[in-house]
Amino acid sequence: MKPLAAALAVVCAVLAVALASTHSTTKTLVVKPPSSQTMSLDTAKVEDAIRTSIRLQRSMDAVVRCPRVEPQEAGTTFTCTATTHRVSVPHAAVYTPFAVTVQNARGYSTYVGR
């Protein structure tokens, strides 16, 4: 019984030292669970959708720019800008803002040219 008691005492002493040494250097890291993390909307897909709409409805090429990072949360709104050129001379650039609204957490979005 004595060897077992001695071994147990050594284990307890090692644990006590380990706990005491980690206590002073412990840092807290807060990580949100995956369900509460906000995903970023794929704004490149929004740019493509706006560009395609302009091509199909107006038969014009456009360069569309949206913010790079927007949260993929229902109710999020932001503005993208489409740049086209006038058909008649002078072929000046025309800038059209598009109001974009994220409709659901899956990223379904709607847009309206202003």
Secondary structure, 3 states (H helix, E strand, C coil): CHHHHHHHHHHHHHHHHHHHHHHHHCCCCCCCCHHHCCCECCHHHHHHHHHHHHHHHHCCCCEEECCCCCECCCCCEEEEEEEEECCCCCCCEEEEEEEEEECCCCCCEEEEEC
